[in-house]
Amino acid sequence: MDLDVFVSAHRAEWDRLDALLRRRRRLTGAEADELVVLYQRTATHLSLIQSAAPDPQLTGRLSQLVARARSAVTGARRASWRDVTRFLTHSFPAAVYTSRHWWVPTALLSTAVAALLGWWIGTHPDVQASIAAPSELRELTRPGGQYETYYSSHPAASFAAQVWTNNAWAVALCLILGVFLGLPVLWILFQNMLNLGVGFGLMSSAGRLDTFLGLVLPHGLLELTAVFVAAGTGLRLGWTVIDPGPRTRRTALAQEGRAALAMAIGLALVLFVSGAIEGFVTPSGLPTWARIAIGVIAELAFLAYVYVVGGRAARAGETGDLEESERSAAVPTAA
């Protein structure tokens, strides 16, 4: 494409579209029809320039022009409770459901790694000695020790907020850093499983594994599931960089990135629930079976939400991406 010739041929249309958008009075019917036609043509021109002869300055000008025209044609749209309802009943659960082939294996493998690390630490005194001095280990694992008092060391509300913030940050890192081929996600996962494995191994070696599970399971089931979902989504995003499939890499990353953003918002809500359980239920005086039961119910409720609500939305065509009317226009590509 000869960019100078192309600009000369279509500049008058772009200027006319810009003039119509600047009109302060209401457009006549003919002018409104003209605006729609010019908007469609300019969007096509922008796509052609981006694919054949990208020029940053011209692309920037036309992108702004198309965005303004699109707003004028479709009208300004404000978020409403309908959007919140659609997100909770369609977008988020469908996004989690459609990524299950990534996060379910991630959960199984990560749990196996944590169990293996716990067994290794619990059965090898030399490994325990490399973690801390014997007196420090006794302080950690004894009745009323640090593993138990950790969950009641701060007021419940502030502790829940702190836990939510830390976990939300870990989830956000998994989703953001997944684009780097998923490698940072694997490191974040390993760090989480190592922490879990250390606690598992040290408490089991002290004969207090039941106490450890009673402290971890109430909130840990839902919390770890959220981490596994984020990690699986991050790994899928990383794989998209390697193999975008029939889509262009740019289009694939845009689609997966938007779905990951929706995932981040939804998982923040999930982590809020797990943080509340960790802040108010885990350190409570409830019997161990009651605390674990609350955690199991929360986990089963989330899985039912994903597989029932999300599965139904996914079968109806929902992917977790923005609605079609809210996405940027894309140029069709040959198969």
C-alpha positions as CSV (number, residue, x, y, z in Angstrom):
1,M,0.0,0.0,0.0
2,D,1.2,3.5,-0.9
3,L,0.3,5.3,2.3
4,D,0.5,8.8,0.8
5,V,-1.8,7.9,-2.0
6,F,-4.2,6.2,0.4
7,V,-4.3,9.3,2.7
8,S,-4.8,11.6,-0.2
9,A,-7.7,9.5,-1.4
10,H,-9.6,9.4,1.9
11,R,-8.5,12.5,3.9
12,A,-11.7,14.3,2.8
13,E,-13.9,11.5,4.3
14,W,-12.0,11.7,7.6
15,D,-12.2,15.4,7.8
16,R,-15.9,15.3,7.0
17,L,-16.4,12.7,9.8
18,D,-14.5,14.9,12.2
19,A,-16.7,17.9,11.2
20,L,-19.9,15.9,11.8
21,L,-18.6,14.8,15.2
22,R,-17.9,18.4,16.2
23,R,-21.4,19.7,15.3
24,R,-23.0,21.2,18.4
25,R,-26.5,21.1,17.0
26,R,-28.4,17.9,16.4
27,L,-27.7,16.2,13.1
28,T,-30.4,15.9,10.5
29,G,-31.4,12.4,9.4
30,A,-29.2,12.6,6.3
31,E,-26.3,13.8,8.3
32,A,-26.7,11.0,10.8
33,D,-26.8,8.4,8.0
34,E,-23.7,10.0,6.5
35,L,-22.0,9.8,9.9
36,V,-22.7,6.1,10.2
37,V,-21.3,5.4,6.7
38,L,-18.2,7.5,7.3
39,Y,-17.7,5.7,10.6
40,Q,-17.8,2.3,8.9
41,R,-15.4,3.4,6.2
42,T,-13.0,5.0,8.6
43,A,-12.9,1.9,10.8
44,T,-12.1,-0.2,7.6
45,H,-9.4,2.3,6.7
46,L,-7.9,2.0,10.2
47,S,-7.8,-1.7,10.0
48,L,-6.2,-1.7,6.5
49,I,-3.5,0.8,7.7
50,Q,-2.8,-1.3,10.8
51,S,-2.3,-4.5,8.9
52,A,-0.6,-3.2,5.7
53,A,1.2,0.0,6.4
54,P,1.2,0.9,10.2
55,D,2.0,4.5,10.8
56,P,1.9,5.5,14.5
57,Q,0.7,9.1,14.0
58,L,-1.9,8.3,11.4
59,T,-3.1,5.2,13.4
60,G,-3.4,7.3,16.5
61,R,-5.5,9.9,14.8
62,L,-7.8,7.5,13.1
63,S,-8.2,5.4,16.3
64,Q,-9.4,8.5,18.2
65,L,-11.7,9.4,15.3
66,V,-13.2,5.9,15.2
67,A,-13.7,5.8,19.0
68,R,-15.5,9.2,18.9
69,A,-17.6,8.1,16.0
70,R,-18.5,4.8,17.6
71,S,-19.5,6.6,20.8
72,A,-21.7,8.9,18.7
73,V,-23.3,6.1,16.8
74,T,-23.9,3.6,19.7
75,G,-24.4,6.2,22.4
76,A,-22.7,6.5,25.7
77,R,-23.2,3.5,27.9
78,R,-23.1,3.5,31.7
79,A,-22.5,0.5,33.9
80,S,-25.7,-0.7,35.6
81,W,-26.8,-3.4,37.9
82,R,-27.6,-5.4,34.8
83,D,-23.9,-5.5,34.1
84,V,-23.1,-6.7,37.6
85,T,-25.8,-9.4,37.4
86,R,-24.5,-10.5,34.0
87,F,-21.0,-10.6,35.2
88,L,-21.9,-12.8,38.3
89,T,-24.2,-15.1,36.4
90,H,-22.6,-15.4,33.0
91,S,-19.1,-13.8,32.4
92,F,-17.2,-14.9,35.5
93,P,-18.5,-18.4,36.0
94,A,-18.2,-19.1,32.3
95,A,-14.6,-17.9,32.2
96,V,-13.7,-20.2,35.1
97,Y,-15.6,-23.1,33.5
98,T,-14.0,-22.7,30.1
99,S,-10.5,-22.6,31.6
100,R,-11.1,-25.7,33.7
101,H,-8.8,-27.8,31.5
102,W,-6.0,-25.6,32.7
103,W,-6.7,-25.0,36.4
104,V,-8.0,-28.4,37.4
105,P,-4.7,-30.2,36.3
106,T,-2.8,-27.3,37.9
107,A,-4.7,-27.9,41.2
108,L,-4.0,-31.6,41.1
109,L,-0.3,-31.3,40.3
110,S,0.2,-28.5,42.8
111,T,-1.5,-30.4,45.6
112,A,0.6,-33.5,44.8
113,V,3.8,-31.3,45.0
114,A,2.7,-29.9,48.3
115,A,2.0,-33.3,49.7
116,L,5.3,-34.6,48.5
117,L,7.2,-31.7,50.0
118,G,5.3,-32.2,53.3
119,W,6.2,-35.9,53.4
120,W,9.8,-35.2,52.6
121,I,10.1,-32.5,55.3
122,G,8.2,-34.5,57.8
123,T,10.3,-37.7,57.4
124,H,13.7,-36.1,57.2
125,P,15.0,-34.5,60.4
126,D,18.0,-33.1,58.6
127,V,15.7,-31.1,56.3
128,Q,13.8,-29.8,59.3
129,A,17.1,-28.7,60.9
130,S,17.9,-26.7,57.7
131,I,14.6,-24.8,58.1
132,A,15.1,-23.7,61.7
133,A,16.7,-24.5,65.0
134,P,15.0,-27.3,67.1
135,S,13.8,-24.7,69.7
136,E,12.3,-22.6,67.0
137,L,10.6,-25.6,65.5
138,R,9.1,-26.6,68.9
139,E,7.8,-23.0,69.2
140,L,6.1,-23.3,65.9
141,T,4.5,-26.6,66.4
142,R,3.7,-26.9,70.1
143,P,0.1,-26.5,71.4
144,G,-0.5,-22.8,71.5
145,G,2.5,-22.2,69.3
146,Q,3.0,-19.9,66.4
147,Y,1.1,-22.0,63.9
148,E,-2.0,-21.8,66.1
149,T,-1.7,-18.2,67.4
150,Y,-1.0,-16.9,63.8
151,Y,-4.7,-16.9,63.0
152,S,-5.7,-15.0,66.2
153,S,-2.7,-12.6,66.4
154,H,-4.7,-9.7,65.1
155,P,-8.4,-8.5,65.3
156,A,-10.5,-10.6,63.0
157,A,-11.5,-7.8,60.7
158,S,-8.0,-6.4,60.1
159,F,-6.6,-9.9,59.7
160,A,-9.2,-10.8,57.1
161,A,-8.4,-7.6,55.2
162,Q,-4.7,-8.3,55.3
163,V,-5.2,-11.9,54.1
164,W,-7.5,-10.8,51.3
165,T,-5.0,-8.2,50.2
166,N,-2.1,-10.7,50.1
167,N,-4.0,-13.3,48.3
168,A,-5.5,-10.9,45.8
169,W,-2.0,-9.7,45.0
170,A,-0.8,-13.3,44.4
171,V,-3.8,-13.9,42.1
172,A,-3.2,-10.7,40.2
173,L,0.5,-11.6,39.7
174,C,-0.5,-15.0,38.3
175,L,-2.9,-13.3,35.8
176,I,-0.6,-10.5,34.9
177,L,2.7,-12.4,34.6
178,G,1.2,-15.3,32.7
179,V,1.9,-13.4,29.5
180,F,5.7,-14.1,30.1
181,L,5.2,-17.7,28.8
182,G,3.7,-18.7,32.2
183,L,7.1,-19.1,33.8
184,P,6.6,-16.6,36.7
185,V,3.3,-18.3,37.4
186,L,5.1,-21.6,38.0
187,W,7.4,-19.9,40.5
188,I,4.5,-18.3,42.4
189,L,2.7,-21.7,42.5
190,F,5.9,-23.4,43.8
191,Q,6.3,-20.8,46.6
192,N,2.7,-21.3,47.7
193,M,3.1,-25.1,47.7
194,L,6.4,-24.9,49.5
195,N,4.8,-22.8,52.3
196,L,2.0,-25.3,52.5
197,G,4.4,-28.3,52.4
198,V,6.6,-26.9,55.2
199,G,3.6,-26.4,57.5
200,F,2.3,-29.9,56.6
201,G,5.7,-31.5,57.2
202,L,6.6,-29.8,60.5
203,M,3.2,-30.3,62.1
204,S,3.0,-33.9,61.0
205,S,6.5,-34.6,62.4
206,A,5.3,-33.2,65.7
207,G,2.2,-35.4,65.7
208,R,-0.2,-32.5,65.2
209,L,-1.3,-32.9,61.6
210,D,-4.9,-33.0,62.7
211,T,-4.5,-29.6,64.3
212,F,-2.8,-28.2,61.2
213,L,-5.5,-29.5,58.8
214,G,-8.2,-28.1,61.2
215,L,-6.6,-24.6,60.8
216,V,-5.9,-24.7,57.1
217,L,-8.9,-26.5,55.6
218,P,-11.7,-24.1,56.6
219,H,-10.3,-21.2,54.5
220,G,-7.6,-23.0,52.5
221,L,-9.9,-25.0,50.2
222,L,-11.5,-21.9,48.7
223,E,-8.4,-19.8,48.9
224,L,-6.2,-22.4,47.1
225,T,-8.9,-23.0,44.5
226,A,-8.8,-19.3,43.7
227,V,-5.0,-19.4,43.4
228,F,-5.2,-22.5,41.1
229,V,-7.8,-20.8,38.9
230,A,-5.6,-17.8,38.5
231,A,-2.5,-19.8,37.9
232,G,-4.3,-21.9,35.3
233,T,-5.6,-18.8,33.6
234,G,-2.1,-17.3,33.6
235,L,-0.6,-20.5,32.1
236,R,-3.3,-20.4,29.4
237,L,-2.4,-16.8,28.6
238,G,1.3,-17.8,28.4
239,W,0.5,-20.6,26.1
240,T,-1.5,-18.2,23.9
241,V,1.7,-16.3,23.3
242,I,3.3,-19.5,22.0
243,D,0.3,-20.9,20.1
244,P,-2.6,-18.5,19.4
245,G,-4.4,-21.1,17.2
246,P,-6.4,-19.9,14.2
247,R,-6.5,-16.3,15.6
248,T,-3.8,-13.8,15.1
249,R,-1.6,-13.5,18.2
250,R,-2.8,-9.9,18.8
251,T,-6.4,-11.0,18.7
252,A,-5.9,-14.0,20.8
253,L,-4.0,-12.1,23.5
254,A,-6.7,-9.4,23.5
255,Q,-9.4,-12.0,24.0
256,E,-7.6,-14.0,26.7
257,G,-6.5,-10.8,28.4
258,R,-10.0,-9.5,28.7
259,A,-11.1,-12.8,30.1
260,A,-8.2,-12.7,32.6
261,L,-9.3,-9.2,33.7
262,A,-12.8,-10.5,34.4
263,M,-11.3,-13.4,36.2
264,A,-9.3,-11.1,38.4
265,I,-12.4,-9.2,39.5
266,G,-14.4,-12.4,40.2
267,L,-11.5,-14.1,42.1
268,A,-11.2,-11.0,44.3
269,L,-14.7,-11.6,45.4
270,V,-14.0,-15.3,46.0
271,L,-10.9,-14.4,48.0
272,F,-13.0,-11.9,50.0
273,V,-15.1,-14.9,51.2
274,S,-12.1,-17.0,52.0
275,G,-10.5,-14.1,53.8
276,A,-13.6,-13.7,55.9
277,I,-13.5,-17.4,56.8
278,E,-9.9,-17.2,57.7
279,G,-10.4,-14.1,59.8
280,F,-13.6,-15.1,61.6
281,V,-14.1,-18.9,61.4
282,T,-10.5,-20.4,61.5
283,P,-9.6,-18.8,64.9
284,S,-13.1,-19.2,66.3
285,G,-14.0,-21.5,69.2
286,L,-16.1,-23.7,67.0
287,P,-15.3,-27.4,67.0
288,T,-12.8,-28.5,64.4
289,W,-15.4,-30.5,62.5
290,A,-17.7,-27.4,62.3
291,R,-14.9,-25.2,61.0
292,I,-13.9,-27.7,58.3
293,A,-17.5,-28.2,57.4
294,I,-17.9,-24.5,56.7
295,G,-14.8,-24.6,54.5
296,V,-16.1,-27.7,52.6
297,I,-19.5,-26.1,52.1
298,A,-17.9,-22.9,50.7
299,E,-15.7,-24.9,48.3
300,L,-18.6,-27.1,47.1
301,A,-20.8,-24.0,46.6
302,F,-18.1,-22.4,44.5
303,L,-17.6,-25.6,42.4
304,A,-21.3,-25.9,41.9
305,Y,-21.5,-22.2,40.9
306,V,-18.7,-22.8,38.3
307,Y,-19.9,-26.1,36.9
308,V,-23.7,-25.5,37.0
309,V,-24.0,-21.7,36.4
310,G,-20.8,-21.4,34.4
311,G,-21.4,-24.5,32.4
312,R,-24.8,-23.4,31.4
313,A,-23.5,-20.0,30.4
314,A,-20.6,-21.5,28.5
315,R,-22.9,-23.8,26.5
316,A,-25.0,-20.8,25.6
317,G,-21.8,-19.2,24.0
318,E,-20.5,-17.1,26.9
319,T,-16.7,-17.0,27.1
320,G,-16.0,-14.4,29.8
321,D,-15.0,-11.8,27.1
322,L,-16.8,-8.5,26.7
323,E,-20.0,-8.4,24.9
324,E,-19.5,-8.1,21.1
325,S,-20.8,-4.6,21.0
326,E,-18.1,-3.5,23.4
327,R,-15.2,-5.0,21.7
328,S,-13.0,-3.3,19.2
329,A,-13.8,-4.1,15.6
330,A,-11.5,-6.7,14.0
331,V,-10.6,-7.4,10.4
332,P,-11.6,-10.9,9.2
333,T,-8.6,-13.1,8.5
334,A,-8.2,-15.9,6.0
335,A,-8.2,-19.4,7.5
